Amino acid sequence: MSSHEPLHDADNEVHDVVLALPQAIERARKVLDEKSTANIHDRDEMIRAAYGLQYVLRDLLASLDALLGGRK
């Protein structure tokens, strides 16, 4: 059995500041543009890209949830 550290830990998820939707969208687009040039053959770059993208995606969803009255 192998042990691993997950990319996301729901037990430690905290959104102290939820961005307004336009800011969350802008930030997500910026990070997506930045990470799109990552070298797919470079493990460290892929880890950084995955972490950065999942972070802004969670921020974007938190903004949508706040706007639509969904889960926080």
N, C-alpha and C positions, 0 to 999 in steps of 0.2 A: 504494500500500500504506500503510495507516495503522498507526501504532505505538500500543500501549496498555500500560498497567500493569495486570496482572491483580489481581484481588481477593485471590488466594491465591498464595503462592510456596512450593511444596513443598520447594524446596531450602533455604529458611530456616525451615522449620517446626520448632519446638522445644516440647516439652511438658516443661518442667523439673519442674513439679508437676502431677500428675494428681489431680484432685479425686475424692473418694469419690462414688459414684453419686448418693446422695441430695442432696449439695451441688451436683453438676453439674446435676441436674434442677431444683433450686430456682433456681439461677442462670439456667438456660435459660428457665424460666417468667417470671422477673423481667424479663429482657431482652425476651422476646417481648411481655409486657404493655407495657413502655416503648415499644417500637418500633411497636406497633400503632396508635399515634396519629400517626405520622409522616404528613406531607402528601405524598400521592402526586405532587403537581404541583411539589414542591420537590426539585430534583435533589440538592442537598447533603444534605437529610434522607434521601433514598432511599439515597444512598451510605453515610451513617452507619448507617442501618438495616441495609443489606446487610452491611456490615462487622461490625457488632455481632452480628447473627444468625449469620453464618458462623463467627465466633469461638466463640460458645457452643456451636454445633452440633459444631464440631471438638473442643471440650472434652468435650462429652457423649459423643461417639464414643470419645475416648481413655479415658474412664472405663469405658465398656462394654467396650472392648477389654481393659483391664486386668482387669476382673472376669471376663471370659469367656476370657481367655488368648489373645486375638486379636493382631493386629499392634499394635505400639507406635508 
